[in-house]
């Protein structure tokens, strides 16, 4: 089980000029992302961060499921081209960060990805993502604290195992799961295999990162914790106006 002082997560977003109006240096030639978004086609833009000699990454053509799920949509041409990013079993973290040419979306965006736990019993494809600016980030933890915990680290100075986004899910080894994270300055919403895990308003609430090596994934990156995980089919798109609305807060 993950120690309370070290946890894990992460999640992503990027493309086009940021909704808060910042234009990254050298990004003048980058066209704004289309409403349909874009799919990662080159894992070479995601750079491994230094977290110790045991942390290794690789890219393979595909990782087959032990028991394929009927009806799953075929991968797009871009996702097939990219292949599968494999995060090795670090001691404890393996971290990659997006360092490509596309400017990050920081507000009103959605990032989706498919991920599989290959070995181990902790988080295998946690996403760190920006909210409102590249300086304010948090992590969507995918199966931490012994393998079951989902949620945001951190919210109101509480980690994913102890705040209002905390959930529990059994992740089967060798099975692809689809994760979706929607982000704006007022709200975060997450789904796994189409089922909503949480939708939380952010007004007046503190967001932050866990004080560990997972912070090396800022502002956008993936991480695993003492676990080998696989990631494919990463897609980023801007949200439509009114698509993500914060839940009504009690009086």
Secondary structure, 3 states (H helix, E strand, C coil): CCCCCCCCCEECCCCCCCCCCCCCCCCCCCCCCCCCCEECCCHHHEEECCCCCCCCEEEECCCCCCCCCCCCCCCCHHHHHHCEEEECCCCCEEEEEECCCCCCCCCCEEEEEEEEEEECCCCCCEEEEEEEECCEEEEEEEEECCCCEEEEECECCECCCCCCCCEECCCCCCCCEEEEEEEECCEEEEEECCEEEEEEECCCCCECCCCCHHHHHCCCEEEEECCEEEEEEEEEEECCCCCCCCCCCCC
